[in-house]
Structure formats: C-alpha cells, structure tokens
Amino acid sequence: MCPRCKSTEVTRSRSRKLLDPFLRWLGMKPYRCRECHKRFYLPASMESKHKRERAWRHSVEAGHNRADRKPETSTEINSLT
C-alpha cells in the first residue's frame, strides 16, 4: 500500500539509486505507486502479500470471487448452509 495515497496499485520499481543495492541487502525492495507515482521501499516479505491482494482484486473485478466458485470440499459445502 502506498504510504502517501494509500492506493494498493503499486508495482516494483527498478533499482536506480545508489542506495538501492544496500537497501536490497537489508531486505527492502523499491516500489512505485501507479496512482500518485511516489517511490518507496517495502520489506521483501511484503511482496507476496501485495501479489495476493492484487490477484484477488483483479479476480473480483473480473467477476471471479469465492461466492461464484463451486464448492469443492465437504467443509466448503457445509459452510454454505
């Protein structure tokens, strides 16, 4: 999430600054907001969270959410009743 505008439309940014290799060594990766264009750093562990959130958002926008999916297990079937 962008620290400036709170948008979740963020993408990885290329390493450009002299500080980037050092921050990468510390486990930080550069990102850029697609809304306000702010460049910022997040821990590498946050990357998978952003990928999951973005994939979920795109699936919802395309009309593919969990409620539209056919239950596959008995637990899922029981949770619908």
Buried (B, 14 or more C-beta within 10 A) or exposed (E): BBEEEEEEBBEEBEEEEEEBEEBBEEEBBBBBBEEEEBEBBBEEEBEEEBEEEBEEEEBEEEEEEEEEEEEEEEEEEEEEE
